[in-house]
């Protein structure tokens, strides 16, 4: 039997957001590889080996997945959200590029999932309803200067902005700097959304003017979305709705 | 019984990409509203009225949905892809904002879906694996000058770029201008992906250097993704894999 690797997105956390395509592929797998909490979302069964690993070992995990597939195993690499957005798909392809030539003959597929920014936007209204950009605020793999440059240009382009990995214990100061840059570059009180544990039962949404945002409003489980200059709020008895009109 | 409006994403076309959350909501609906080809994806059943309408009537359709919900009906507004990305969610909120105060008491929810750029990226590899922007190239609702400004700033920021609505019969020249701007602003032969009918049985993928891209490679059923300066191709016996590394 020939092996394969499928890099599959589990969505942001709500099991009802996992696509049938991803479920069916998990049912065919012999091995599931991924960061511990994502692997924990896959139900154990006979014939399936779960390989949870720590974060920051994405390349090791990718090589493991590819080498198992080369041995004929059917391997699903699980990501939260969508595997193509700051997740495992790029890591697997980096490992493929640097690995043995024989790996290139493997069947490798990516199955999309609901990425956190889309779930966060949906929960709050439609803040990404017009042109936007998506930035990973972690400076683990790129210099801070590049992040700051992108923030300034995105503000000049008047994009709405979605931020992944805004803040972690190892990088507590980065998000504070990002907020400072955004306040300077945007120069107004446009709304900013902090969506924590999106789609889960303990989801929280908080919308404040950019001028009132503070670093501790975000952590690694928070998706942050800053509106464009056109993004508005509709106040309703059920809470505020944040949206960007189609003409923005 | 109290009515509601749910704006739901049907994903890019493959029925196995429709989330269980969206399916369950469709099962509860009394009315489904949307552009004809999207409404046609919902199976008829007793107790469900399908209201297909033409495109370019998004606000009329939104008012219709809200007014039916105000009468106690359970209305699903269907979008292709994700309703929050250049789709019906913003239109419904525009109609809500301009409509009768009573509408604001309605239960209105947005359910995310797999948006075309994520399905296209997954089919080709992982070209959106690092910072990127998402631009609607239609100038129906915004001036061309704003599109061109965003393209230039996005190139300066070295974002990968995903383009919706690249070209239509009524706007054949816009995409040609966009390609010209991109060639000037990027100044290299970075890869550009044309993904047509993404996730459907007749899906086609084409990757060419930006210098060789021509306007007729895109139509309204095509998702276009331009790489950042770091986006690369891995040649394999199964075809090229397009990806952007995590450090881009």
Interface residues (C-beta under 8 A of the other chain):
Chain A: X11 X14 X15 X16 X17 X18 X19 X20 X21 X24 X58 X82 X83 X84 X85 X86 X87 X89 X90 X91 X93 X94 X96 X97 X104 X105 X107 X108 X109 X110 X111 X112 X113 X114 X115 X118 X119 X121 X122 X123 X125 X126 X127 X128 X129 X130 X131 X132 X133 X134 X135 X136 X141 X142 X146 X149 X150 X153 X154 X156 X157 X158 X159 X232 X234 X235 X236 X237 X238 X241 X243 X244 X245 X246 X247 X248
Chain B: X11 X14 X15 X16 X17 X18 X19 X20 X21 X24 X58 X82 X83 X84 X85 X86 X87 X89 X90 X91 X93 X94 X96 X97 X104 X105 X107 X108 X109 X110 X111 X112 X113 X114 X115 X118 X119 X121 X122 X123 X125 X126 X127 X128 X129 X130 X131 X132 X133 X134 X135 X136 X141 X142 X146 X149 X150 X153 X154 X156 X157 X158 X159 X232 X234 X235 X236 X237 X238 X241 X243 X244 X245 X246 X247 X248
